Every structure is written in C-alpha cells, then in structure tokens.
Amino acid sequence: MTTPAQIPSETDPVAAAPAVSAPPAGKPLPAWKERLKGLIAESGAIVLWVYFGIFFTVWVGFAMAIKAGVNVQGAAGAAGTWGAAYLATKLTQPLRIAATLFITPALAGLLRRFRRKRASLPPPPPSQQA
C-alpha cells in the first residue's frame, strides 16, 4: 500500500523526468551510439560538458605522464608529447564514453535538485543604498 507521501508529484521535475534504466527483459541493450543520443536528448548540454571534461582531463593527464617519463626537447618534442597523449586518449575512448553514460544521469539529477532548491528559496531583501 502506498501512502500519499510515496506517490511522486506531477509538478516535481525530478520525479517527472524519465529515468535511464535497463530495457525490458525481451529487448537487448541499445548500442552505445543510440544510448549516447538518448542521453543527449534527455540531458542536453550536460552530456557534452561531461564528455569533453573527461576528454581534456585524460588528454592533459597523459601529456603530463608522458612528459614526466620522457626527456623531450624543443617544439618537435612538445608536439610529439601532445600527439602521443592524444593517441593514448583516443585509445581510451570506449572507457570515456562509458564514464559519460554513467556520470551524466547522476550529475543531471544533482543539478535539477540544486536548481529546484535554489528556485524555492525566497529572494534576498533589496539592499538599502543611499
């Protein structure tokens, strides 16, 4: 038996938002590309911020790791470091996409909750300026 407190409100944006869940038992999981398109449609720009945030973090991390372990000299060495870091980053793409698919729904829910809480706060009193 459900109580009125357990029934989600139709005006609640978090409860009204569709949840990302597993497909029905008879259907296989959609391909990565389809899941990513669905996530973009559901979460909007947040998925792009998450994906590129992970991408640049991994890229800079690989560059720093390569630079720490290899003695490179001049512009050609720096370009080689960044090129090798980019190649290593591209090799981690399936893991980065999986991380994006995992992190984005949680981050989108957190941002929705924060925005809802912020919108429910009373506005600050006007300041008295002379």
C-alpha positions as CSV (number, residue, x, y, z in Angstrom):
1,M,0.0,0.0,0.0
2,T,1.4,3.4,-1.0
3,T,0.9,6.5,1.1
4,P,0.4,9.9,-0.4
5,A,4.0,10.8,0.5
6,Q,5.3,8.0,-1.7
7,I,3.4,9.0,-4.8
8,P,5.5,11.3,-7.0
9,S,4.1,14.7,-7.7
10,E,3.3,15.6,-11.4
11,T,4.9,19.0,-10.7
12,D,8.1,17.5,-9.3
13,P,10.7,17.8,-12.2
14,V,12.9,15.1,-10.7
15,A,10.1,12.6,-10.3
16,A,8.6,13.6,-13.7
17,A,12.0,13.2,-15.5
18,P,12.4,9.8,-17.3
19,A,14.8,7.6,-15.6
20,V,17.6,5.9,-17.5
21,S,17.1,2.2,-16.8
22,A,17.6,-1.2,-18.3
23,P,15.4,-2.2,-21.2
24,P,12.6,-4.8,-20.8
25,A,13.8,-8.4,-20.4
26,G,13.0,-9.3,-24.0
27,K,15.0,-6.4,-25.6
28,P,18.7,-6.2,-25.8
29,L,20.6,-3.1,-24.7
30,P,20.8,-0.4,-27.4
31,A,24.1,0.3,-29.0
32,W,26.5,2.9,-27.4
33,K,25.7,5.4,-30.1
34,E,21.9,5.1,-29.5
35,R,22.3,5.3,-25.7
36,L,24.5,8.4,-26.2
37,K,21.9,10.0,-28.5
38,G,19.2,9.3,-25.9
39,L,21.3,10.8,-23.2
40,I,21.9,13.9,-25.2
41,A,18.2,14.3,-25.8
42,E,17.4,13.8,-22.1
43,S,20.2,15.8,-20.5
44,G,21.1,18.3,-23.2
45,A,24.3,20.2,-22.9
46,I,25.3,18.5,-19.7
47,V,26.4,15.4,-21.6
48,L,28.7,17.4,-23.8
49,W,30.3,19.2,-20.8
50,V,30.9,15.8,-19.1
51,Y,32.3,14.2,-22.2
52,F,34.7,17.0,-23.1
53,G,35.6,17.5,-19.4
54,I,36.7,13.8,-19.2
55,F,38.4,14.1,-22.6
56,F,40.6,17.1,-21.7
57,T,41.3,15.8,-18.3
58,V,42.6,12.5,-19.7
59,W,44.5,14.2,-22.5
60,V,46.3,16.6,-20.2
61,G,46.9,13.7,-17.7
62,F,48.5,11.6,-20.4
63,A,50.6,14.5,-21.6
64,M,51.8,15.1,-18.1
65,A,52.6,11.4,-17.6
66,I,54.5,11.2,-20.9
67,K,56.4,14.4,-20.1
68,A,57.3,13.2,-16.7
69,G,58.7,9.9,-18.1
70,V,60.3,11.1,-21.3
71,N,63.0,13.7,-21.9
72,V,61.7,15.8,-24.9
73,Q,63.4,18.8,-26.3
74,G,62.1,21.7,-28.5
75,A,58.8,22.3,-30.3
76,A,59.0,18.9,-32.1
77,G,59.3,17.1,-28.7
78,A,56.4,19.1,-27.3
79,A,54.3,18.3,-30.4
80,G,55.3,14.6,-30.1
81,T,54.3,14.6,-26.4
82,W,50.8,16.1,-27.2
83,G,50.4,13.8,-30.2
84,A,51.2,10.7,-28.2
85,A,48.9,11.9,-25.4
86,Y,46.1,12.4,-28.0
87,L,46.7,8.9,-29.3
88,A,46.6,7.4,-25.8
89,T,43.4,9.4,-25.1
90,K,41.7,8.1,-28.3
91,L,42.6,4.6,-27.2
92,T,40.6,5.2,-24.0
93,Q,37.5,6.5,-25.9
94,P,35.3,3.4,-25.1
95,L,36.0,3.9,-21.4
96,R,35.4,7.6,-21.6
97,I,32.0,7.1,-23.3
98,A,31.1,4.5,-20.7
99,A,32.1,7.0,-17.9
100,T,30.0,9.7,-19.7
101,L,27.0,7.4,-19.8
102,F,27.4,6.6,-16.1
103,I,28.2,10.1,-14.8
104,T,25.8,12.3,-16.8
105,P,22.4,11.0,-15.4
106,A,23.6,11.4,-11.8
107,L,25.0,14.8,-12.5
108,A,21.9,15.9,-14.3
109,G,19.7,14.8,-11.4
110,L,22.0,16.6,-8.9
111,L,21.8,19.8,-11.0
112,R,18.0,19.6,-11.2
113,R,17.8,19.1,-7.5
114,F,20.1,22.1,-6.9
115,R,18.1,24.3,-9.3
116,R,14.8,23.3,-7.7
117,K,16.1,24.1,-4.2
118,R,17.6,27.4,-5.4
119,A,14.3,28.3,-7.1
120,S,12.3,27.6,-3.9
121,L,14.5,30.0,-1.8
122,P,12.9,33.4,-1.2
123,P,14.7,36.3,-3.0
124,P,17.1,38.3,-0.9
125,P,15.8,41.5,0.5
126,P,16.6,44.6,-1.5
127,S,19.7,46.4,-0.2
128,Q,19.3,49.9,1.2
129,Q,21.6,52.1,-0.9
130,A,21.8,55.9,-0.3
